[in-house]
Amino acid sequence: MARQRRHQDHFGRRAKREGKAARSVFKLEEIDERWQILSAGDTVLDLGCAPGSWLQYAGTKVGLSGHVVGYDLKPLDVSFPAHVEVRQGDAFEITTDALPARLDVLLSDMAPSTMGDHTTDALRSAALVERALALAEKLLKPGGHTVLKVLEGGEVPGIIKAMRSGYTKVELLRPDATRKHSTEMFLIGLGKKA
């Protein structure tokens, strides 16, 4: 059976009109406008970077003096400027020595291959968030920020509690560009503690 095409809403049409890889760029843009996550000269890791819209946005925000590294299981077919590097790989297999040693920002738009069972999908999403947080613990500079996609579920309060011990402030947001039927939310860790 052929996969049903999603209806293109105004965020999707706007992304296409503006040459963005996907509508998800507007989620990161809203988060960044609200909390000033990205700055010129930052070093950024983007996990789950396909199809590339977060890389496009982060690359523009950090500018030529910054560096953005994106990882995804899938190859990307979008071209980026020289200060944006795309690598193919599994977040659970990445070794920290293969990554920039001192990150200013860690972004994760990783999502599990959903099974259709909300509990299972939420648990798998939480595991991805925990992996991103483990990498942030090792690589993120004091004062650095994280943005992590997670599916609603029973694990989220525990993740927030754990983040509060490592960050000055933790926020939870469902951006305007999130599809109505989606259970995704974003955890924002502001100001990693030393």
C-alpha positions as CSV (number, residue, x, y, z in Angstrom):
1,M,0.0,0.0,0.0
2,A,1.4,3.4,-0.9
3,R,2.3,5.8,1.9
4,Q,-0.3,8.5,2.3
5,R,1.1,12.0,1.6
6,R,0.8,14.5,4.5
7,H,-1.2,17.6,3.8
8,Q,1.2,20.5,3.3
9,D,0.2,23.2,5.8
10,H,1.3,26.8,5.8
11,F,4.6,25.9,7.6
12,G,5.4,23.4,4.9
13,R,4.5,25.8,2.1
14,R,6.6,28.5,3.7
15,A,9.6,26.2,4.1
16,K,9.4,25.2,0.4
17,R,9.0,28.9,-0.6
18,E,12.1,29.9,1.4
19,G,14.2,27.0,0.2
20,K,14.3,25.2,3.6
21,A,14.9,21.5,3.7
22,A,11.8,20.9,5.9
23,R,9.1,22.7,8.0
24,S,10.9,21.6,11.2
25,V,13.2,24.7,10.8
26,F,10.4,26.8,12.2
27,K,10.4,24.8,15.5
28,L,14.1,25.5,16.0
29,E,13.6,29.1,14.9
30,E,10.9,29.6,17.5
31,I,13.0,28.1,20.3
32,D,16.0,30.2,19.3
33,E,14.0,33.4,19.2
34,R,12.6,32.7,22.6
35,W,15.8,31.6,24.4
36,Q,18.7,32.8,22.1
37,I,20.3,29.3,21.9
38,L,22.6,30.0,18.9
39,S,25.1,32.7,18.5
40,A,27.8,33.7,16.0
41,G,31.0,31.6,16.4
42,D,29.3,28.7,18.2
43,T,30.3,25.1,17.8
44,V,27.1,23.0,17.4
45,L,26.3,19.3,17.2
46,D,23.0,18.4,15.5
47,L,21.9,14.8,16.1
48,G,19.2,13.4,13.8
49,C,20.0,16.2,11.3
50,A,18.1,14.8,8.3
51,P,16.6,16.3,6.2
52,G,18.8,19.3,7.0
53,S,16.6,22.2,8.0
54,W,18.2,22.5,11.5
55,L,21.6,22.4,9.9
56,Q,20.6,25.2,7.5
57,Y,19.3,27.4,10.4
58,A,22.2,26.7,12.7
59,G,24.8,27.3,10.0
60,T,23.3,30.7,9.2
61,K,23.1,31.6,12.9
62,V,26.7,30.6,13.8
63,G,28.1,32.1,10.6
64,L,31.5,31.4,9.0
65,S,33.3,31.8,12.4
66,G,31.2,28.9,13.8
67,H,31.2,25.2,13.2
68,V,28.2,22.8,12.9
69,V,28.4,19.0,12.7
70,G,25.3,17.1,11.9
71,Y,24.8,13.3,12.3
72,D,22.0,11.1,10.9
73,L,21.4,7.5,10.0
74,K,20.3,8.7,6.5
75,P,22.4,10.5,3.9
76,L,21.5,14.1,3.2
77,D,21.1,15.5,-0.3
78,V,21.3,19.2,0.7
79,S,24.5,21.2,0.1
80,F,25.9,23.3,3.0
81,P,28.6,25.9,3.4
82,A,32.1,24.7,4.4
83,H,31.5,25.4,8.1
84,V,28.6,22.9,8.2
85,E,29.8,19.3,8.2
86,V,27.4,16.3,7.6
87,R,28.3,12.8,8.8
88,Q,26.4,9.6,8.5
89,G,26.2,7.4,11.6
90,D,24.3,6.1,14.6
91,A,24.2,8.4,17.7
92,F,24.7,5.3,19.9
93,E,27.9,4.4,18.1
94,I,29.5,7.9,17.9
95,T,32.6,8.2,20.0
96,T,33.3,11.5,21.7
97,D,36.8,11.7,20.1
98,A,35.1,11.9,16.7
99,L,33.2,15.1,17.8
100,P,34.3,18.6,18.5
101,A,35.7,18.6,22.1
102,R,33.9,21.7,23.4
103,L,30.3,22.3,22.2
104,D,28.3,25.5,22.7
105,V,25.1,23.9,21.7
106,L,23.8,20.3,21.2
107,L,20.6,20.0,19.2
108,S,18.7,16.7,18.8
109,D,15.8,16.3,16.5
110,M,16.2,12.5,16.7
111,A,13.1,10.4,16.6
112,P,12.6,6.6,16.8
113,S,11.2,4.6,14.0
114,T,7.7,4.5,15.5
115,M,5.8,1.3,16.0
116,G,2.3,2.7,16.5
117,D,2.3,1.8,20.2
118,H,2.5,5.1,22.1
119,T,4.2,3.6,25.2
120,T,6.9,1.8,23.1
121,D,7.5,4.9,20.9
122,A,7.8,7.2,24.0
123,L,10.3,4.8,25.6
124,R,12.4,4.7,22.5
125,S,12.3,8.5,22.2
126,A,13.4,8.8,25.8
127,A,16.4,6.6,25.1
128,L,17.4,8.9,22.3
129,V,17.1,11.9,24.6
130,E,19.2,10.1,27.3
131,R,21.9,9.4,24.7
132,A,22.0,13.1,23.6
133,L,22.2,14.1,27.2
134,A,25.1,11.7,27.8
135,L,27.0,13.3,24.9
136,A,26.1,16.8,26.2
137,E,27.5,15.9,29.6
138,K,30.8,15.0,28.1
139,L,31.1,17.6,25.3
140,L,29.0,20.7,26.2
141,K,30.8,23.7,27.7
142,P,29.6,25.2,31.0
143,G,26.9,27.7,30.0
144,G,26.1,25.7,26.9
145,H,22.5,24.8,25.8
146,T,20.6,21.7,24.6
147,V,17.4,21.4,22.5
148,L,16.0,17.9,22.6
149,K,13.0,16.4,20.8
150,V,11.0,13.9,22.9
151,L,7.7,12.2,22.5
152,E,5.2,12.6,25.3
153,G,5.3,9.8,27.8
154,G,5.9,8.7,31.3
155,E,9.7,9.1,31.1
156,V,9.5,12.9,30.5
157,P,9.2,14.0,34.1
158,G,12.2,11.9,35.1
159,I,14.3,13.4,32.2
160,I,13.3,16.9,33.2
161,K,14.3,16.2,36.8
162,A,17.7,14.9,35.7
163,M,18.2,17.9,33.4
164,R,17.5,20.3,36.3
165,S,20.5,19.0,38.1
166,G,22.7,19.8,35.2
167,Y,21.3,23.0,33.8
168,T,20.5,26.4,35.2
169,K,17.0,26.3,33.7
170,V,15.0,23.7,31.9
171,E,12.0,24.6,29.6
172,L,9.4,22.4,27.8
173,L,7.9,23.7,24.6
174,R,5.5,22.4,21.9
175,P,6.4,24.8,19.1
176,D,3.7,26.3,16.9
177,A,5.0,24.4,13.8
178,T,4.3,21.1,15.5
179,R,1.6,19.1,13.7
180,K,-1.6,18.9,15.7
181,H,-1.6,15.1,15.9
182,S,2.0,14.9,16.9
183,T,3.1,13.9,20.5
184,E,6.5,15.6,20.1
185,M,7.7,18.3,22.5
186,F,11.1,19.9,23.0
187,L,13.2,20.0,26.2
188,I,15.5,23.0,26.3
189,G,18.4,22.9,28.8
190,L,19.8,26.4,29.3
191,G,23.1,27.2,30.9
192,K,24.9,23.9,31.6
193,K,26.3,23.9,35.1
194,A,30.0,23.6,35.6
